[in-house]
Amino acid sequence: MRVGVDIVIISKIAHSLSVSTHFASRVFAPGELQHAEQMPKYSAHIFLAGRFAVKEAVLKALHARLDDGIALCDIETITAEDGCPELRLSASALCASELLNLSQWQVSISHENDLAIAFVVAY
């Protein structure tokens, strides 16, 4: 079993989104961006900050760094039918997970004031 946790300042993610045209496409999966586009701007920043925290928490659970070749956009948080977040890994992230025999992931995301936190458990 592996665990990872990360906390993100929402306003820093909002700033990165506003100053870089490539930040969103490098970091977020197309489905995450499509979902955020349907929200008011501030809600989208909260949503994406939570998704960013999940990506960082997954890297920690994998004992990986960005320079290990795992693309953040290969780590996608989707919303299940019951409204709970679920993880969908692809390409580089899926390969890293399979090398460690990690096939099941549990995800929790929370937001408060200017903070978003994510916790993941992999087994």
Salt bridges, closest charged atoms under 4 A:
ASP6 OD1 - LYS60 NZ 2.78
GLU32 OE1 - LYS55 NZ 2.87
ASP67 OD1 - ARG65 NE 3.00
ASP68 OD1 - ARG65 NH2 3.78
GLU76 OE1 - ARG88 NH1 3.62
